[in-house]
Amino acid sequence: MRGRAASRIARLALGASIVSVGVFAQAAAHAQAPGPVIVSITLDGVVDPFTADYITSNVARAQSEGAEAVLLTMDTPGGLGSSMDEISQSFLGSTIPVIAYVAPSGARAASAGAFILMSAPVAAMAPGTNVGASTPIGVSGGDIGGTLGEKVTNDATAKIRSYAQTYGRNEDVAASFVTDAASITADEALHDGVIDYVSPSVQDLLAQVDGTQVRLGSGHEVTLHTAGAQLQDEQMGAFVGFLHTLFDPNLAFIFFWLGLGLLILFLIVPHHFYAGLLGIAMLVAAIVSFGILPVKVIGVVLLVASVVCFVIELKAPGLGIWGILGLVFLLLGGWFLYDRAGGVEVSPWVLAGVAAFAALFFGVVVAAAVKMRNAPSAWTRTVIGQEGVALAAGVGAKGGIVRVSAEEWRAVSPSGPIPGGAKVKVLAREGLVLTVEPVTDEAVPSTDVSTGQGGTN
């Protein structure tokens, strides 16, 4: 018994020693832990549902994990109003500060981006950036007129005023982003009290805000401790990032025009099924993007007109006037496709590249496909003189179906009706219609066989 008791005591002592070592190790780890953690996220491109989910989920996670703050580095031309509201509401309801930073130089917080910047507890910009141009626009790319326009503008004005008021910023200048489509530089924004800091880098910004009192959307104030903070970079997932990339203005322009071109190729040469399927997929992706981007109807009309001109050039080749007109419409359509006041536009390099591709695509690829469609092939010539069989309904003067060389053809029999199942011989072909005659034991091979008009089935 004594031996067992001694053994039990020894085990208890060993367990206590292990627990003690664990406690001291944990305390040492805490003593050597790095400084505060700041979750770093990025808004690059249009504001869409994918970016909204990415930003709001990381803000929520940063709060649950006890991060010091969230740093949002942004460069956006604007985007979807509902996604903008999701992001702004997550900032206003956050229990930790969100630092919105427009960077690098040349970046902007335009349209919906201005609302996002104004809704953040800390608003900062890098030198050489701008903010504003937030007037609501209609589907035509212009202002929304009438009573509806007034309602939309008044609602947007009240919203951005409330954001500015929450953090003690200049409400009038913020409202001018909506009412006057004003766009101002970083230095002007700081001077007018629209933002809190102008900083050339993230490190400089974190040094500026360290130890400052920050008002949250709830009205509570917290002190920021950013000295020696560890930046925890959170990237958008690969698949979600790919979907977000589809809303790029340049890519939407390429998809729209190329989708139209592939669809035309399918209509001209029906056997190119996959070209038609790919064209439809590209058009759908482009149209979805156009629902978020500030698209102008005149640009879409010009792009459609350019494709029509190229088709006319193929159907009625001559001096190339229709082809030249198609290129002109393409360039003008790309130039006027977006509302450029918000900083959204097709890159001149992309526009030039698509124009060069269009000339090659319609001048070489589609033209060659049309020529192949109309040119007789060696296989077509071998159909003449071959034998086949009439299908169940038979063949008469008004037509029927025959099977020749394992292919089904429309056929006519000027010499008289041919019952189903009877053998036939091909005398001629015109388009996709064969001229046939019955094959009997008494039939004498025809010596006057017309080659007809070539083509492919």
ROKOL-483817 format. One record per residue (C-alpha): x, y, z; residue in one letter; residue number from 1. Coordinates in nm, 4 decimals, always signed. Each point is the difference from the previous one (the first is absolute). Layout:
[pt [X, Y, Z], a, NUM] ...
This chain:
[pt [+0.0000, +0.0000, +0.0000], m, 1] [pt [+0.2811, +0.2316, +0.0944], r, 2] [pt [+0.1700, -0.0734, -0.3318], g, 3] [pt [-0.3145, +0.0861, -0.1906], r, 4] [pt [-0.0486, +0.3235, +0.1962], a, 5] [pt [+0.3588, +0.1021, -0.0650], a, 6] [pt [-0.0442, -0.0707, -0.3693], s, 7] [pt [-0.3199, +0.2091, -0.0095], r, 8] [pt [+0.1715, +0.2894, +0.1751], i, 9] [pt [+0.2874, -0.0184, -0.2462], a, 10] [pt [-0.2411, +0.0147, -0.2947], r, 11] [pt [-0.1816, +0.3009, +0.1503], l, 12] [pt [+0.3293, +0.1770, +0.0539], a, 13] [pt [+0.1062, -0.0691, -0.3585], l, 14] [pt [-0.3353, +0.1294, -0.1323], g, 15] [pt [+0.0287, +0.3167, +0.2074], a, 16] [pt [+0.3509, +0.0561, -0.1320], s, 17] [pt [-0.1193, -0.0338, -0.3591], i, 18] [pt [-0.2883, +0.2434, +0.0580], v, 19] [pt [+0.2380, +0.2478, +0.1609], s, 20] [pt [+0.2403, -0.0206, -0.2906], v, 21] [pt [-0.2909, +0.0557, -0.2428], g, 22] [pt [-0.1214, +0.3041, +0.1919], v, 23] [pt [+0.3475, +0.1552, +0.0134], f, 24] [pt [+0.0550, -0.0742, -0.3712], a, 25] [pt [-0.3324, +0.1633, -0.0881], q, 26] [pt [+0.0851, +0.3023, +0.2139], a, 27] [pt [+0.3387, +0.0253, -0.1700], a, 28] [pt [-0.1637, -0.0243, -0.3405], a, 29] [pt [-0.2360, +0.2845, +0.0899], h, 30] [pt [+0.2928, +0.2025, +0.1265], a, 31] [pt [+0.1801, -0.0486, -0.3327], q, 32] [pt [-0.3140, +0.0406, -0.2182], a, 33] [pt [+0.0201, +0.2567, -0.2803], p, 34] [pt [-0.1768, +0.3351, +0.0134], g, 35] [pt [-0.3597, +0.0692, -0.0939], p, 36] [pt [-0.1415, -0.1639, -0.3121], v, 37] [pt [-0.1524, +0.2032, -0.2810], i, 38] [pt [-0.1927, -0.1931, -0.2646], v, 39] [pt [+0.0955, +0.1360, -0.3434], s, 40] [pt [-0.2460, -0.0337, -0.2916], i, 41] [pt [-0.0224, +0.1541, -0.3475], t, 42] [pt [-0.2722, +0.1490, -0.2199], l, 43] [pt [+0.1407, +0.0137, -0.3530], d, 44] [pt [-0.2515, +0.0480, -0.2820], g, 45] [pt [-0.3757, +0.0301, -0.0047], v, 46] [pt [-0.2172, -0.0398, +0.3085], v, 47] [pt [-0.1957, -0.3214, -0.0587], d, 48] [pt [-0.1589, -0.2768, +0.2113], p, 49] [pt [+0.3285, -0.1945, +0.0067], f, 50] [pt [+0.2010, +0.2888, +0.1452], t, 51] [pt [-0.2824, +0.0790, +0.2420], a, 52] [pt [+0.0031, -0.3553, +0.1382], d, 53] [pt [+0.3808, -0.0032, +0.0154], y, 54] [pt [+0.0182, +0.3303, +0.1921], i, 55] [pt [-0.2921, -0.0523, +0.2386], t, 56] [pt [+0.1049, -0.3540, +0.0915], s, 57] [pt [+0.3541, +0.1146, +0.0822], n, 58] [pt [-0.1287, +0.2916, +0.2099], v, 59] [pt [-0.2200, -0.2422, +0.1959], a, 60] [pt [+0.2853, -0.2477, +0.0443], r, 61] [pt [+0.2404, +0.2731, +0.1146], a, 62] [pt [-0.2497, +0.0999, +0.2712], q, 63] [pt [-0.0485, -0.3583, +0.1191], s, 64] [pt [+0.3763, -0.0577, +0.0185], e, 65] [pt [+0.0648, +0.3213, +0.1913], g, 66] [pt [+0.2070, +0.1798, -0.2633], a, 67] [pt [+0.1028, +0.3582, +0.0687], e, 68] [pt [-0.1452, +0.1311, -0.3267], a, 69] [pt [-0.0749, -0.0763, -0.3648], v, 70] [pt [+0.1979, +0.1738, -0.2747], l, 71] [pt [-0.1785, +0.0283, -0.3353], l, 72] [pt [+0.2256, +0.1162, -0.2851], t, 73] [pt [-0.2285, +0.1095, -0.2817], m, 74] [pt [+0.0047, +0.1052, -0.3642], d, 75] [pt [-0.3455, -0.0148, -0.1551], t, 76] [pt [-0.2061, +0.1731, -0.2700], p, 77] [pt [-0.3198, -0.0859, +0.1881], g, 78] [pt [-0.2526, -0.2709, -0.0639], g, 79] [pt [-0.3206, -0.1518, +0.1304], l, 80] [pt [-0.1966, +0.2035, +0.2543], g, 81] [pt [-0.1240, -0.3019, +0.1964], s, 82] [pt [+0.3554, -0.1339, +0.0398], s, 83] [pt [+0.1183, +0.3464, +0.1042], m, 84] [pt [-0.2685, +0.0089, +0.2702], d, 85] [pt [+0.1062, -0.3410, +0.1330], e, 86] [pt [+0.3585, +0.1171, +0.0402], i, 87] [pt [-0.0936, +0.3346, +0.1553], s, 88] [pt [-0.2383, -0.1623, +0.2494], q, 89] [pt [+0.2697, -0.2445, +0.1092], s, 90] [pt [+0.2342, +0.2948, +0.0659], f, 91] [pt [-0.2628, +0.1957, +0.1942], l, 92] [pt [-0.0902, -0.3014, +0.2137], g, 93] [pt [+0.3563, -0.1151, +0.0655], s, 94] [pt [+0.1261, -0.0117, +0.3591], t, 95] [pt [+0.3576, +0.0594, -0.1194], i, 96] [pt [+0.1219, +0.2890, -0.2189], p, 97] [pt [+0.0136, -0.0405, -0.3759], v, 98] [pt [+0.2726, +0.2032, -0.1691], i, 99] [pt [-0.0895, +0.0726, -0.3635], a, 100] [pt [+0.3072, +0.1055, -0.1987], y, 101] [pt [-0.0158, +0.1098, -0.3653], v, 102] [pt [+0.3331, -0.1092, -0.1457], a, 103] [pt [+0.2388, -0.0139, -0.1801], p, 104] [pt [+0.0538, +0.3299, -0.1802], s, 105] [pt [-0.2322, +0.0129, -0.3004], g, 106] [pt [-0.2737, -0.1965, +0.1795], a, 107] [pt [-0.3489, +0.1384, +0.0569], r, 108] [pt [-0.3092, -0.0482, +0.2110], a, 109] [pt [-0.2576, +0.0978, -0.2600], a, 110] [pt [-0.3784, -0.0355, +0.0048], s, 111] [pt [-0.0835, -0.2821, +0.2451], a, 112] [pt [+0.3623, +0.0109, +0.1179], g, 113] [pt [-0.0548, +0.3465, +0.1489], a, 114] [pt [-0.2878, -0.1331, +0.2118], f, 115] [pt [+0.2166, -0.2874, +0.1248], i, 116] [pt [+0.2825, +0.2385, +0.0907], l, 117] [pt [-0.2391, +0.2346, +0.1837], m, 118] [pt [-0.1527, -0.2899, +0.1980], s, 119] [pt [+0.3345, -0.1075, +0.1495], a, 120] [pt [+0.0992, +0.1235, +0.3497], p, 121] [pt [+0.3422, +0.0963, -0.1382], v, 122] [pt [+0.0160, +0.1423, -0.3548], a, 123] [pt [+0.3416, +0.0501, -0.1598], a, 124] [pt [+0.1417, +0.0566, -0.3460], m, 125] [pt [+0.3416, -0.0184, -0.1625], a, 126] [pt [+0.1365, +0.3042, -0.1869], p, 127] [pt [-0.1103, +0.0056, -0.3638], g, 128] [pt [-0.3371, -0.1671, +0.0636], t, 129] [pt [-0.3532, +0.1368, -0.0314], n, 130] [pt [-0.3482, -0.0515, +0.1402], v, 131] [pt [-0.3537, +0.0914, -0.1127], g, 132] [pt [-0.2047, -0.0051, -0.3223], a, 133] [pt [-0.2873, -0.1805, +0.1700], s, 134] [pt [-0.3034, +0.1306, -0.1895], t, 135] [pt [-0.2496, -0.2818, -0.0684], p, 136] [pt [-0.0292, -0.0804, -0.3712], i, 137] [pt [-0.2596, -0.1760, -0.2143], g, 138] [pt [+0.0395, -0.2864, -0.2465], v, 139] [pt [+0.0725, +0.2464, -0.2809], s, 140] [pt [+0.3043, +0.1267, +0.1855], g, 141] [pt [-0.1539, +0.3389, +0.0760], g, 142] [pt [-0.1793, +0.1561, +0.2952], d, 143] [pt [-0.3303, -0.1492, +0.1134], i, 144] [pt [-0.2678, +0.2533, -0.0857], g, 145] [pt [-0.3370, +0.0864, +0.1473], g, 146] [pt [-0.1381, -0.0868, +0.3410], t, 147] [pt [+0.1871, -0.3291, +0.0094], l, 148] [pt [+0.3290, +0.1829, -0.0530], g, 149] [pt [-0.0768, +0.2374, +0.2870], e, 150] [pt [-0.0889, -0.2878, +0.2321], k, 151] [pt [+0.3160, -0.1944, -0.0814], v, 152] [pt [+0.2244, +0.3065, +0.0323], t, 153] [pt [-0.1590, +0.1133, +0.3255], n, 154] [pt [+0.0342, -0.3468, +0.1493], d, 155] [pt [+0.3676, -0.0238, -0.0984], a, 156] [pt [+0.0687, +0.3515, +0.1308], t, 157] [pt [-0.1602, -0.0745, +0.3366], a, 158] [pt [+0.1955, -0.3246, +0.0255], k, 159] [pt [+0.3434, +0.1511, -0.0592], i, 160] [pt [-0.0858, +0.2926, +0.2300], r, 161] [pt [-0.0876, -0.2429, +0.2782], s, 162] [pt [+0.3321, -0.1811, -0.0449], y, 163] [pt [+0.1930, +0.3273, +0.0225], a, 164] [pt [-0.2049, +0.1132, +0.2996], q, 165] [pt [+0.0667, -0.3267, +0.1859], t, 166] [pt [+0.3728, +0.0705, +0.0022], y, 167] [pt [-0.0090, +0.3800, +0.0200], g, 168] [pt [+0.1094, +0.0608, -0.3601], r, 169] [pt [-0.1004, +0.2738, -0.2435], n, 170] [pt [-0.3558, -0.0887, -0.1045], e, 171] [pt [-0.0323, +0.2676, -0.2701], d, 172] [pt [+0.3084, -0.1069, -0.1926], v, 173] [pt [-0.0990, -0.3664, +0.0318], a, 174] [pt [-0.3468, +0.0845, -0.1328], a, 175] [pt [+0.1524, +0.1816, -0.2976], s, 176] [pt [+0.1364, -0.3353, -0.1174], f, 177] [pt [-0.3623, -0.0928, -0.0712], v, 178] [pt [-0.1737, +0.3283, -0.0834], t, 179] [pt [+0.2779, +0.1526, -0.2152], d, 180] [pt [+0.1984, -0.3121, -0.0975], a, 181] [pt [+0.2977, +0.1704, +0.1673], a, 182] [pt [+0.3323, -0.1838, +0.0066], s, 183] [pt [+0.2863, +0.1297, +0.2140], i, 184] [pt [+0.3623, -0.0895, +0.0668], t, 185] [pt [+0.1394, -0.1466, +0.3202], a, 186] [pt [+0.1407, +0.3337, +0.1147], d, 187] [pt [-0.3311, +0.1753, -0.0699], e, 188] [pt [-0.1899, -0.2713, +0.1847], a, 189] [pt [+0.2254, +0.0411, +0.3059], l, 190] [pt [-0.0241, +0.3798, -0.0148], h, 191] [pt [-0.3806, -0.0122, -0.0258], d, 192] [pt [-0.0332, -0.2452, +0.2866], g, 193] [pt [-0.1380, -0.2875, -0.2058], v, 194] [pt [+0.2767, -0.2439, +0.0984], i, 195] [pt [+0.2250, -0.0344, +0.3037], d, 196] [pt [+0.3474, -0.0656, -0.1399], y, 197] [pt [+0.2192, +0.0255, -0.3095], v, 198] [pt [+0.2769, -0.2595, +0.0202], s, 199] [pt [+0.2500, -0.1161, -0.2622], p, 200] [pt [+0.0134, -0.3588, +0.1320], s, 201] [pt [-0.1707, -0.2462, +0.2301], v, 202] [pt [+0.2866, +0.0201, +0.2518], q, 203] [pt [-0.0273, +0.3785, +0.0140], d, 204] [pt [-0.3792, -0.0220, +0.0417], l, 205] [pt [+0.0273, -0.2480, +0.2890], l, 206] [pt [+0.2547, +0.2267, +0.1684], a, 207] [pt [-0.2380, +0.2966, -0.0354], q, 208] [pt [-0.3041, -0.1745, +0.1489], v, 209] [pt [+0.1851, -0.1658, +0.2893], d, 210] [pt [-0.1368, +0.1175, +0.3323], g, 211] [pt [-0.2874, +0.2016, -0.1518], t, 212] [pt [-0.3631, -0.0085, +0.1107], q, 213] [pt [-0.2296, -0.1395, -0.2692], v, 214] [pt [-0.3752, +0.0329, -0.0044], r, 215] [pt [-0.1839, -0.3138, -0.1117], l, 216] [pt [-0.3294, -0.0081, -0.1837], g, 217] [pt [-0.1759, -0.0742, +0.3300], s, 218] [pt [+0.1324, +0.3256, +0.1475], g, 219] [pt [+0.2445, -0.1678, +0.2395], h, 220] [pt [+0.3625, +0.1091, -0.0087], e, 221] [pt [+0.2981, -0.2337, +0.0108], v, 222] [pt [+0.3740, +0.0584, +0.0041], t, 223] [pt [+0.2009, -0.1438, -0.2850], l, 224] [pt [+0.3249, -0.1819, +0.0819], h, 225] [pt [+0.1719, -0.0541, -0.3321], t, 226] [pt [+0.3684, +0.0399, +0.0918], a, 227] [pt [+0.1765, -0.3218, -0.0932], g, 228] [pt [-0.3266, -0.1492, -0.1233], a, 229] [pt [+0.0129, -0.3243, -0.1972], q, 230] [pt [-0.1798, +0.0247, -0.3358], l, 231] [pt [-0.1981, -0.3158, -0.0694], q, 232] [pt [-0.0600, +0.0003, -0.3744], d, 233] [pt [-0.3256, -0.1648, -0.1106], e, 234] [pt [-0.0320, -0.0575, -0.3745], q, 235] [pt [-0.3153, -0.0716, -0.1933], m, 236] [pt [-0.0407, -0.3684, -0.0870], g, 237] [pt [+0.1182, -0.1121, -0.3447], a, 238] [pt [-0.3451, -0.0907, -0.1338], f, 239] [pt [-0.1724, +0.3057, +0.1466], v, 240] [pt [+0.2868, +0.2139, -0.1272], g, 241] [pt [-0.0542, -0.1403, -0.3493], f, 242] [pt [-0.3718, +0.0852, +0.0132], l, 243] [pt [+0.0864, +0.3490, +0.1226], h, 244] [pt [+0.2443, +0.0400, -0.2905], t, 245] [pt [-0.2862, -0.0566, -0.2444], l, 246] [pt [-0.1389, +0.3396, +0.1021], f, 247] [pt [+0.3097, +0.1796, -0.1281], d, 248] [pt [-0.1081, +0.2728, -0.2505], p, 249] [pt [+0.2567, -0.1088, -0.2598], n, 250] [pt [-0.0945, -0.3660, +0.0273], l, 251] [pt [-0.3731, +0.0789, -0.0213], a, 252] [pt [+0.0645, +0.1961, -0.3216], f, 253] [pt [+0.2048, -0.2856, -0.1499], i, 254] [pt [-0.2578, -0.2626, +0.0970], f, 255] [pt [-0.2887, +0.2013, -0.1445], f, 256] [pt [+0.1552, +0.0652, -0.3384], w, 257] [pt [+0.1647, -0.3418, -0.0359], l, 258] [pt [-0.3246, -0.1673, +0.1076], g, 259] [pt [-0.1841, +0.1842, -0.2772], l, 260] [pt [+0.2661, -0.1037, -0.2521], g, 261] [pt [-0.0143, -0.3690, +0.0950], l, 262] [pt [-0.3785, +0.0022, -0.0113], l, 263] [pt [+0.0101, +0.1473, -0.3509], i, 264] [pt [+0.2508, -0.2700, -0.1021], l, 265] [pt [-0.2425, -0.2658, +0.1244], f, 266] [pt [-0.2928, +0.1553, -0.1899], l, 267] [pt [+0.1998, +0.0203, -0.3224], i, 268] [pt [+0.1540, -0.3467, +0.0318], v, 269] [pt [-0.2475, -0.2031, +0.2132], p, 270] [pt [+0.2348, -0.2980, +0.0409], h, 271] [pt [+0.2186, +0.2097, +0.2369], h, 272] [pt [-0.2185, -0.0923, +0.2981], f, 273] [pt [+0.2672, +0.0552, +0.2633], y, 274] [pt [+0.0724, +0.3481, -0.1340], a, 275] [pt [-0.3651, +0.0899, +0.0524], g, 276] [pt [-0.0042, -0.1494, +0.3497], l, 277] [pt [+0.3157, +0.1887, +0.0995], l, 278] [pt [-0.1387, +0.3203, -0.1510], g, 279] [pt [-0.3204, -0.0277, +0.2034], i, 280] [pt [+0.1990, -0.0645, +0.3206], a, 281] [pt [+0.2150, +0.3086, -0.0645], m, 282] [pt [-0.3042, +0.2156, -0.0706], l, 283] [pt [-0.1669, -0.1126, +0.3226], v, 284] [pt [+0.3147, +0.0799, +0.2016], a, 285] [pt [+0.0284, +0.3414, -0.1680], a, 286] [pt [-0.3662, +0.0872, +0.0581], i, 287] [pt [+0.0283, -0.0929, +0.3686], v, 288] [pt [+0.3056, +0.2261, +0.0260], s, 289] [pt [-0.1853, +0.2811, -0.1770], f, 290] [pt [-0.2635, -0.0201, +0.2739], g, 291] [pt [+0.2640, +0.1122, +0.2515], i, 292] [pt [+0.2204, +0.2295, -0.2102], l, 293] [pt [-0.1109, +0.3520, -0.1067], p, 294] [pt [-0.0843, -0.0994, -0.3585], v, 295] [pt [-0.1322, +0.2460, -0.2584], k, 296] [pt [-0.2558, -0.1274, -0.2506], v, 297] [pt [+0.1625, +0.1900, -0.2897], i, 298] [pt [+0.3177, -0.2053, +0.0472], g, 299] [pt [-0.1891, -0.3303, -0.0154], v, 300] [pt [-0.1886, +0.1127, -0.3129], v, 301] [pt [+0.3254, +0.0954, -0.1734], l, 302] [pt [+0.1583, -0.3369, +0.0798], l, 303] [pt [-0.2992, -0.1871, -0.1415], v, 304] [pt [+0.0107, +0.2238, -0.3093], a, 305] [pt [+0.3681, -0.0845, -0.0499], s, 306] [pt [-0.0773, -0.3727, -0.0174], v, 307] [pt [-0.2859, +0.0644, -0.2443], v, 308] [pt [+0.2362, +0.1954, -0.2266], c, 309] [pt [+0.2523, -0.2845, +0.0004], f, 310] [pt [-0.2738, -0.2475, -0.0971], v, 311] [pt [-0.1136, +0.2254, -0.2872], i, 312] [pt [+0.3615, +0.0176, -0.1190], e, 313] [pt [+0.0112, -0.3802, -0.0104], l, 314] [pt [-0.3293, -0.0271, -0.1869], k, 315] [pt [+0.0742, +0.2798, -0.2472], a, 316] [pt [+0.3779, +0.0337, -0.0344], p, 317] [pt [+0.1210, +0.2997, -0.1939], g, 318] [pt [+0.2219, +0.2930, +0.0829], l, 319] [pt [+0.0020, -0.0842, +0.3702], g, 320] [pt [-0.2155, +0.2985, +0.0987], i, 321] [pt [-0.2201, -0.2075, +0.2312], w, 322] [pt [+0.3052, -0.1546, +0.1639], g, 323] [pt [+0.1544, +0.3423, +0.0641], i, 324] [pt [-0.3312, +0.1254, +0.1371], l, 325] [pt [-0.0126, -0.3047, +0.2294], g, 326] [pt [+0.3431, +0.0850, +0.1420], l, 327] [pt [-0.1044, +0.3629, +0.0559], v, 328] [pt [-0.3165, -0.1077, +0.1823], f, 329] [pt [+0.2052, -0.2455, +0.2081], l, 330] [pt [+0.2445, +0.2692, +0.1127], l, 331] [pt [-0.2777, +0.2498, +0.0751], l, 332] [pt [-0.2045, -0.2650, +0.1816], g, 333] [pt [+0.2914, -0.0896, +0.2265], g, 334] [pt [+0.0724, +0.3676, +0.0677], w, 335] [pt [-0.3604, +0.0848, +0.0937], f, 336] [pt [-0.0871, -0.3318, +0.1669], l, 337] [pt [+0.0412, +0.1256, +0.3587], y, 338] [pt [-0.0682, +0.3187, +0.1883], d, 339] [pt [+0.3546, +0.1343, +0.0081], r, 340] [pt [-0.0810, +0.2594, +0.2677], a, 341] [pt [+0.0247, -0.2759, +0.2619], g, 342] [pt [+0.3416, -0.1117, -0.1255], g, 343] [pt [-0.1328, -0.3135, -0.1732], v, 344] [pt [+0.1221, -0.0415, -0.3569], e, 345] [pt [+0.1367, -0.2459, -0.2508], v, 346] [pt [+0.3781, +0.0122, -0.0180], s, 347] [pt [+0.1218, +0.1499, -0.3317], p, 348] [pt [+0.2365, -0.2963, -0.0350], w, 349] [pt [-0.2855, -0.2471, +0.0434], v, 350] [pt [-0.2121, +0.1974, -0.2459], l, 351] [pt [+0.2758, -0.0023, -0.2620], a, 352] [pt [+0.0643, -0.3695, +0.0546], g, 353] [pt [-0.3669, -0.0945, -0.0407], v, 354] [pt [-0.0244, +0.2129, -0.3170], a, 355] [pt [+0.3015, -0.1798, -0.1504], a, 356] [pt [-0.1431, -0.3367, +0.1015], f, 357] [pt [-0.3386, +0.0919, -0.1529], a, 358] [pt [+0.1610, +0.0765, -0.3345], a, 359] [pt [+0.1784, -0.3369, +0.0018], l, 360] [pt [-0.2983, -0.1914, +0.1360], f, 361] [pt [-0.2504, +0.1169, -0.2591], f, 362] [pt [+0.2489, +0.0552, -0.2800], g, 363] [pt [+0.1694, -0.3375, +0.0292], v, 364] [pt [-0.1734, -0.2497, +0.2320], v, 365] [pt [-0.3662, +0.0661, -0.0764], v, 366] [pt [+0.0692, +0.0696, -0.3693], a, 367] [pt [+0.1838, -0.3324, -0.0284], a, 368] [pt [-0.2845, -0.1818, +0.1764], a, 369] [pt [-0.2536, +0.1491, -0.2406], v, 370] [pt [+0.2175, -0.0959, -0.2972], k, 371] [pt [+0.0359, -0.3572, +0.1257], m, 372] [pt [-0.3727, -0.0229, +0.0473], r, 373] [pt [-0.0704, +0.0954, -0.3606], n, 374] [pt [+0.2891, -0.1876, -0.1623], a, 375] [pt [-0.0532, -0.3569, -0.1230], p, 376] [pt [+0.2098, -0.2604, +0.1752], s, 377] [pt [+0.1452, -0.3264, -0.1234], a, 378] [pt [-0.2504, -0.1840, +0.2155], w, 379] [pt [-0.2908, +0.1948, -0.1551], t, 380] [pt [+0.1094, -0.0931, -0.3500], r, 381] [pt [+0.0108, -0.3706, +0.0942], t, 382] [pt [-0.3662, +0.0151, +0.1080], v, 383] [pt [-0.0984, +0.0387, -0.3661], i, 384] [pt [-0.0555, -0.3453, -0.1487], g, 385] [pt [-0.0179, -0.1788, +0.3347], q, 386] [pt [-0.2871, -0.2242, +0.0962], e, 387] [pt [-0.2119, +0.0207, +0.3119], g, 388] [pt [-0.3423, -0.0893, +0.1326], v, 389] [pt [-0.3248, +0.1917, +0.0350], a, 390] [pt [-0.1270, +0.0207, +0.3571], l, 391] [pt [-0.3432, -0.1136, +0.1139], a, 392] [pt [-0.2053, +0.2898, -0.1401], a, 393] [pt [+0.1541, -0.0401, -0.3448], g, 394] [pt [+0.1005, +0.2719, -0.2466], v, 395] [pt [-0.2167, +0.1861, -0.2487], g, 396] [pt [+0.0109, +0.3079, -0.2177], a, 397] [pt [-0.0588, +0.2180, +0.3066], k, 398] [pt [+0.2778, -0.1633, +0.1983], g, 399] [pt [+0.0848, -0.2598, +0.2567], g, 400] [pt [+0.2956, -0.1360, +0.2017], i, 401] [pt [+0.2671, -0.2394, -0.1205], v, 402] [pt [+0.3082, -0.1485, +0.1636], r, 403] [pt [+0.3212, +0.0200, -0.2024], v, 404] [pt [+0.3465, -0.0776, +0.1421], s, 405] [pt [-0.1418, -0.0308, +0.3534], a, 406] [pt [-0.1421, +0.3562, -0.0212], e, 407] [pt [-0.3630, +0.1049, -0.0313], e, 408] [pt [-0.0832, +0.2457, -0.2793], w, 409] [pt [-0.3038, +0.1739, -0.1319], r, 410] [pt [-0.0696, -0.1301, -0.3502], a, 411] [pt [-0.2361, +0.0398, -0.2939], v, 412] [pt [-0.0914, -0.2504, -0.2731], s, 413] [pt [-0.1124, +0.1715, -0.3217], p, 414] [pt [-0.0395, -0.3390, -0.1733], s, 415] [pt [-0.2794, -0.1105, +0.2338], g, 416] [pt [-0.0697, -0.1117, +0.3561], p, 417] [pt [+0.2433, -0.2392, +0.1679], i, 418] [pt [-0.1387, -0.2187, +0.2818], p, 419] [pt [+0.1669, -0.0250, +0.3381], g, 420] [pt [+0.2758, -0.2582, +0.0134], g, 421] [pt [+0.0722, +0.0149, -0.3731], a, 422] [pt [+0.3511, +0.0559, -0.1273], k, 423] [pt [+0.0790, +0.3400, -0.1527], v, 424] [pt [+0.2857, +0.1497, -0.1980], k, 425] [pt [+0.1211, +0.3600, +0.0347], v, 426] [pt [-0.0156, +0.1903, -0.3291], l, 427] [pt [+0.0719, +0.3535, +0.1212], a, 428] [pt [+0.0294, +0.2217, +0.3053], r, 429] [pt [-0.1088, +0.3585, +0.0535], e, 430] [pt [+0.0706, +0.1454, +0.3430], g, 431] [pt [-0.1111, -0.2629, +0.2478], l, 432] [pt [-0.2536, -0.1657, -0.2341], v, 433] [pt [+0.0810, -0.3069, -0.2118], l, 434] [pt [-0.1643, -0.0962, -0.3269], t, 435] [pt [-0.0474, -0.3780, -0.0061], v, 436] [pt [-0.1487, -0.2731, -0.2165], e, 437] [pt [-0.1058, -0.3542, +0.0854], p, 438] [pt [+0.2474, -0.2848, -0.0503], v, 439] [pt [-0.1533, -0.3102, -0.1570], t, 440] [pt [+0.1384, -0.3121, -0.1593], d, 441] [pt [-0.0963, +0.1426, -0.3375], e, 442] [pt [+0.1421, +0.3444, +0.0719], a, 443] [pt [+0.2666, +0.1162, -0.2374], v, 444] [pt [+0.2765, +0.2070, +0.1577], p, 445] [pt [-0.0427, +0.3669, -0.0796], s, 446] [pt [+0.2636, +0.1470, -0.2301], t, 447] [pt [-0.1102, +0.3610, +0.0512], d, 448] [pt [+0.0741, +0.0808, +0.3603], v, 449] [pt [-0.0142, +0.3647, +0.1061], s, 450] [pt [+0.2371, +0.1033, +0.2758], t, 451] [pt [-0.2383, +0.2648, +0.1317], g, 452] [pt [+0.1028, +0.2581, +0.2566], q, 453] [pt [+0.2686, -0.1020, +0.2475], g, 454] [pt [-0.0176, +0.0265, +0.3792], g, 455] [pt [+0.0069, -0.2044, +0.3171], t, 456] [pt [-0.2716, -0.1592, +0.1966], n, 457] 
